[in-house]
Amino acid sequence: MKVIDWLLDGDIVIQYLTNKYLLDRFFDHGNQGYIARYLALFDPVKKEWGNSIYSGKWISSTYTLLELKYMEVYPDHPFYQDGTKKVLDGLWKNHGKISRTRYQDMCMSAMLLSLICYGKTQDIRIHEIVDYILAHQMSDGGWNCAWDSAHNRSVVSSVHTTISVLEALADYETNGYNYRLSELKQQATSGQTYLLNRSLFKSLRSGGIIHPDMIHFHYPCRWKYDCFRALEYFARVDHPFDAGMQAALDLAKDALKRGYISKGKTYSGKIHFPLEMGVKGRFNTFRGLFILKSYDRNAYQACLRTDFKSQATQIR
């Protein structure tokens, strides 16, 4: 079986992503498949999933909405709109100052911005979140949730926080928002450089891997970073190839030598339902192919020719 045939044999969401991003052709998922299953779990009275806005990982509204956004649910669906409004009301108050001594977590603020921008929300609080992000970029170019921690204040950035902010800024621009946009673009460039200088997964100090999890595919990513999430981000914003991507790109090519990528490690916590059974992972395979299509066309075409059984084609 060829990888494209296998992807097109999956859930309608996978069919949609494959057609749109790999085959460059129109396909309408109709809010069916996985999307419909998530929407069916929405509580229209409480206007939330999992009986919580954020803390019920991974069944809360925030993380369910992130999955729906990745699957490209129709952004005007009333459950998406109601759910994001409830999350906005719950997570962003008092210009982000959630207590006398603490501001809202930067990762949470960024994920919130992504969600409401995808839904094309019009709310003055979007400006407040933008102001907050702009005000707290670290001197090394990235961001860190611990910038104001009373017990563990950091002066260096976190890859986890930085990728969430960069994704949020991309969603902000893509969906037509323009408040302080030129400043955000400048900060996004610095944030990209922060990741690229580390080859997307290496420590500047030691040159070693920051953490083993950062060189493995994960879907859903949740709030956590891995180098493939970074590559996917760069591909989605049409960032030109950079030498800082090469080591992570080589890992992606290695992962696809079998013709597919495994569903990978999952982060512990409650889930609504398992997305995939068995070893093979359609989401991760789609993501790997999307990355190669953007940054190594020869490897991408070799993957498309690879047969699951013979595995005769080697990606170089």
NORKALIN-V294718 format. One record per pair of residues at least 6 apart in sequence whose C-alpha atoms are under 6 Angstrom apart, sorted by the first residue. I is the first residue (numbers start at 1). J is the second residue. D is the distance in whole Angstrom. If there is no record, write none. Layout:
# NORKALIN-V294718
i j d
I J D
I J D
This chain:
# NORKALIN-V294718
i j d
1 307 5
1 308 6
2 307 5
8 15 5
11 33 6
12 29 6
12 33 5
16 27 6
16 29 6
19 25 5
20 26 6
31 73 6
42 48 6
42 49 5
47 83 6
48 61 5
48 83 5
49 60 5
49 61 5
50 59 5
50 60 5
52 60 5
53 60 5
53 61 5
53 62 6
53 87 6
54 60 5
54 62 5
57 269 6
58 269 6
58 270 5
58 271 5
59 271 5
59 272 6
75 119 5
95 128 6
96 103 5
96 104 5
97 103 4
98 104 6
105 145 5
106 145 5
107 161 5
110 164 6
110 165 5
110 168 5
113 168 6
114 168 4
114 171 6
117 172 6
137 143 5
141 190 5
141 191 5
141 194 6
142 157 5
142 162 5
142 191 5
142 194 6
143 157 5
143 161 6
143 162 5
144 157 5
144 158 5
144 161 5
146 153 5
146 154 6
147 153 5
147 154 5
160 224 5
160 225 5
196 244 5
199 244 4
199 245 6
200 227 5
201 209 6
201 210 6
201 227 6
202 208 5
202 209 5
202 210 5
203 210 5
214 226 4
214 227 6
215 227 6
217 264 6
218 264 6
218 265 6
232 291 6
235 294 6
255 261 6
258 311 6
259 306 6
259 308 6
260 285 5
261 281 6
261 284 6
261 285 5
262 279 5
262 280 4
262 281 5
263 280 5
263 281 4
292 300 5
293 300 5
299 315 6
306 313 5
